[in-house]
């Protein structure tokens, strides 16, 4: 994942929005998305109020730090700008995303409805109060509950159960496609029958609770705040998914190449290393003329590791029992091309600087697989070309190419984000009110987390009450 993508999901990590339900839909219950140009103070406070029940410690920190609140609002602005840009660029026209449209609201609705109606019933795995009889009924098995005219008609002509089976197959195919797209390691993996059974049960349960929720909303049996909270979570989840998709695309467009790095270094005199090369050439000449290599190393090397000898003594540039692959490739190739006692004919250049290399000996050691593997003892003198970021007084030196690549990447990301935010004109509030958090709330949250963890650690993830119907 690029730094750009990581930055965009920071807000949702801080605010505790579940990262598992990251699939987007463009039309839910007859409403198009199109709501990424604005988030109101009321919506932010509703989100914070909900999180206060789940993570009061995070909300306490938020209430005490005005700068943190400002940062979160700015993150929201960037998040929604990316989501709007993704819509503008046709991300939602992709068939696999259109298929996924049917999932996000159902999942979020079911999870939140489950928490709402079962919050006072003690610990239970998600949707654990849905009994097996209701799951069977969903698939057209066992005794069927009373249904409306249209549902009865579909059952009579053989479409009721078939509808659910077809919907489940779309659900499963879409999940697998998106999983393989986001994780190349899963490309050739086949889903097992056990996994398919688990997915089938999950699909049934989220649809059972989603239908029940919609019926109760229509009849006015549920509080408006619950529906508002779910709508807000859907909005955020949609935005997160769209932002991730678009940020991955944008990261490729603004990627810094080796050519970009080389051109920048060549155009900026502060990165000129000719003087350091000349110094290294002088030391190399002295080493080749027979001067004591270890003394030259102790006098001139800029390798911090040279000061890590026994009793704090310098090491004379020596590294012993070096295994293959431990050093950077140019260094290792130069060392192993020498005979014991030889000094490299020329300087060895790596990203760390200019090295003067002397091979002491070659040997063998037992490898992890029990087989012998080559080792070598080597001395070197490093004239570092590291660069210290002037804007980071406590930072360490780093290789010039690494510094330049990071600098160019950060500049391009900032420019791209600033332009994108300006293009999409997202409105966010100036500030928001955070509820007061008591020590009792924090203790209660910790207790609930411990209880839930005990449920998760129970074989099968079930408690004695699992299977009870609601």
Protein Blocks (a to p, Z undefined) as FASTA:
>chain_A
ZZklmmmmmmmmmnopafklmcccfbgghiafklmmbccfklmmmmmmmmmmmmmmlmmm
mmmmmklmmmmmmmmmmmmmmmmmmmmnommmpmklmmmmmmmmmmmmmmmmmmmmmmmn
opadehklpcfklmmmmnopajdddddfklmmmmmnopmmmmmmmmmmmmmmmmmmmmmm
mmmklmmpccdfklmmmmmmmmmmmmmmmmmmmmmmmnopacfklmmmmmmmmmmmmmmm
mmmmmmmmmmmmmpccfklmmmmmmmmmklpcklmmmmmmmmmmmmmnopafklmmmmmo
ccfklmmcghhiaehhpaehiaehkacfklmmmmmmpcehiacfbdcddfkbccddddfb
dcddddfkopacdddddddddddfbdcdfklmkbccddfklmmmmmmmmmmmmmmmmmmm
mmnopacdfbdcdddddfklmmmmmmmmmmmmmmmmpghiiafkgoiaZZ
